[in-house]
């Protein structure tokens, strides 16, 4: 992280020369601001002649010295530097992007993404990174284009690593809203596709991982059973379609944990019919196994039970005779 911060503090890309006209306009604007960054002369002793004349009546030679203006060093905003008056620096966002961008492509790729997550002190596979990608509207996993990164930073109002980290609690809270979560959920499907390969369905293993990830904050009761079903894969499915992905959210909200209100007559994907049948059969087997285990435990108890009633009576009578003998 130290190397990245060093590079950001001394970017060569920000030292480009400005045109003469822009430099002059900046100089004039500064000098006419009445102390707003321009040079202000100290008042001299009262004089009847204009300050531009010398004591002998001759006019002083006016000399204008133009100096290059470097916004990164002076702290003055350049064009589009601040947005909505919130001190959001486009220059700092560009610097931050350049810390992680690929050498050959104008985007942050897998290696840069790992370093970016490391500097943010987050795991690339954790829920916060998914939420950040949602806020950045990233089209592909392990990649931020320049536009996605810049627009994403503007959306969350952050232009530094510290700024992004400070926004995580707010972003996580934002993702809990019903409509926002629905948007995040649908984004996650698209995010998991390989756009370059032209995929239209998620690979089964990736879908399982993304389902577990997207439900991090609010896990449905049925989720693990659904994922077990997909892992066992009795239907031999290879991928999860967009329709199946979207409908599963509705399934978790409409169908109770006991699945008693599920109906095959409703417009559910056929995969859900198979899952419900599989899950009810699994539960039936579990109940049967539990009952058998209970019966087995009962038989063991009978075998290893305490002495019978007849035996207790015999031992009791012996005890009475012994005490009576004394």
N, C-alpha and C positions, 0 to 999 in steps of 0.2 A: 504494500500500500504506500510505503514511503516513496518509492520510485514514481508512482503515479502522481502523488501530490506534488512532487518536485517538478515533474513534467508539466503539470497544470499551472503551476505558478510562473513558469517561464516559457510560454508557448511561442514558438517561432511564427506560427500562423497569424498571430495578432499583430505582428510588426510590419505588415504590408504598408506601402506608402499611400498617402491620400493624394487626390488631385489638388492642383493649386487653387482652384476656385472654391473647393470645399474647405480648404485650410483658411482662405481669406474670410469666408463667411463665418467660420467658427471664431476667428480672431475678432472680427467686428462685433459679433454677438456678445463675446466675452467682455469687450471693452465698453460696450454700451449698457451693460447690466448694472452699473453703479455699485461695484464691489462684489458682483456675483462671480468672481473668479478672474476678472480682468485686472490690469494694472491701474492703481489709483494713486494720483500724485498728491503729495502732501501740500496743504495750503501754504502759500508764501505770504510775505508781508504785503499790506495794502499797497496798491499801485494804480495810477490813473490810466495806465495803458494796458492793453490785452496781455495776457501772460505769454502769448506767443511772440512778443517783441522784446528785444533786449533793451537795456537802459539807454543805449545810444540811438534807439529808434529803428534799428535794422531788425528784420524778421529772422527768427531762429530757423535753422534748417530742420525740417521735419524728417525724421528717419524712422522707417517702419521695419522692424526685424521680425520676420515670420519664422516660427519654430514649429517643427512637426508635433502634432497632437497624438498621443498614444493613450487611448481610453483605458487600456488595461493598467497603465501605470498611474495616470492622473485620477482615476476613479470616476471620470466624467462619462456619462452614457453616450454611446454612439447610436446610430440609427436602429430603432426597434430594441434598444437595450432594456428598457423597463416596460412592463406590461401592467396596465390597470393601476399604476401607481404603487405597486406592491414590492418594488425593489427587486423584481425578478429579472435576472441578467441573462439575456440571450447569449452573450459572450461567454459567460461561465458555463452555460449548458453545452455550447459547442466545444469548449475546452474539455469538459467532462466526457463527452462523447469521443473525442479524439484520444483520450487516455486508453480506451478499450477497443477502438475500431480496428478492423483487420488491415494489414498492410496493402492488400491487393484489392479489397472490396470496401466500398463506403458503407460498411455495416459492422455491427458487433456480432461476431460469430461465436462458435462454441468455446474457443479458448478465451476470448475476451469476456464472454458471459460468465465463465467460471471465475475469472479474476474480479469482475464486477460484483458478483455475489459474495466472493470472499471478502472484498473491501466493505461490503454492506453487512458482513457478519451473518449471512443467511445461507442456508443449504439450497442449492439450485433445485432440489426436488421437493421443497416444502411449500406449504399453502401460500405463504406471503409472496413468493416469487410468482405464483400463478395469478394472484390478485394484481401484482404490479404489471404483469404482462397484459392482463385485462384492461387496466387503466391506460396502458400504452397502446392498446389495440394491436398487439403484435400478431402478425399473420402466421408465423411459424415458430415452433419451439427452438430454443437455443439461437435466436437471432433477433436483433433489433436493427431496423434500418435507421438511417439518420432522421428521416421524417417521423418515424414512430417514436424514436427517443426524444426528439425535440418537442413534438406535440404532446407526448406523454408527460414530460417534465412540466410543460405549461399547464396541462390539465390538473396535475396534483400540486402545482405552485411550489416547485422545488428546483433549485439549480446547483445542488451540491450533494455529496454523499450524506452529509449530516441532515440536509433538508429532506432527502428521500427517506432516510431512517425515521425521522420524526413524523412522517406522514403515515407510517405503517398502521398504527393503532386506529387512525381515522379511516383508512382504507378497509381494514378488517371489519370495522363497525358498519361501514357503508355497504359491504358485501352481504350483511345479514338481512337487509331489507328484502321483502318478498320479490318485488319487481327487479331489484338489482341482482339478487341471487339468480333469478331466472335468466337474466341477461348473461351473468357470469357462467352459468351452467351451459347455456347454448354456445357461448364463446369457447368454452373448453373443448367441445367437440371439434370445432374448426381448427383450434389451436393444435390439436393432436394429429391432424392430417398432414401428410407430406405433400405440400403443394407442388413441389417440383416433379413428383411422381404422378401427380394428378389423381391422388386417392380420393375416393368418395365415401369410404367406410373406414372405421378405425380397426386396426388389428386387435384381436381379442385380448392379448396381453396388455397392450397399451390402454385399451378401454377399461380394463380392470384396475390398472394403476390410477388412471384419471378419475374414475368413479370414487375410488377410495380417497383421492386427494381433494376433489371438489366438495365432498361432504365432510371435510375435516371439522368444521365448526358445529354442524348439526347432522349427526349420523342417523339415518332412518333405521328402525329396528330390523327391517327386512334386508338391509344392504348386504351384510356378511353372508346370508343364505343365498342371495342372488349371485354374489361373487363366487361362492363355493360351487353353485350350479354351473356358472360359466367356466370355472377351472376344471370341473369334472367333464364338462362339455358333452353331455349325452346326446345333444342334437347334432354334434359335429360341425358347429358353426365356425367360420373362419374370421368373420368380421362383424362389426356392429354398425348398422346403418344409422343415418341421422334421425330417421323416424323412431327407431327403437330407442336411441339415446334420449330424445326429447320426451317420448312417452313414458320412460321410466320415472322421470320426475313426477309426472301426473299420477303414476302408479303408487309411488310412495305417499302421495298426499291423499289419494282417494280410497285406497284399499287398506283395511285394518290389518294389524299384525297377525290375526288368526286366519286371514284370507277368506273369511266366510262370506264377505260381500263381493267376492270376485265372480264375474259371470263371463263365460266364453261367448255369450251372445253379444256382448258389447264390442266396440271396435278397438280391441287391443291387438297388438302384434301377435302373430302365432307363437312367437318365441315365449311370450308371457304365459300362454296356455300350457306350453310344455313345462315351464318353470313351476307354475302352480301345481300341476300334477306331480312333478318330481318332488316338490317341497312337501306336499301333503303325504306322499308315500314315505318320505324320509321321516316325517314326524310320527307316522303310524308305526314304523319300524322301531323308532326310539321308544315309543310308549310300550310296545310289546317287549322290547329288551329290558325296559325298566321293570315291567311286571314280572318277567321271568327272573330277573335278579332279586326282586322282592320275595318271590316264592322260594327261590333257592336259599335265600337268607333265612326264611322261615323254617325250611327243612333242616338247615344246619343248626338252628336254635333248638329244634326238637331233639336232635341227636345229642347235642351238648347241653341239654336242659338240666335243671337241678333235680334232686331225687323225687320220685313219684310220691303220690299221697300215701299209698300203702307203706312205702319205705319210711316216710316221715312218722306215720302212726306207730310203726314197730320201734323205731328209734326213740320215739316219745315215751312209749311204755317202758322201755328199758331204763330210760332216764328216771322215770317215776319210781321204779323199783329200787334203783340205786339210792335215791334221796330218801325213800321210805325206810331203807335198811338202817339209816342213821337215826 
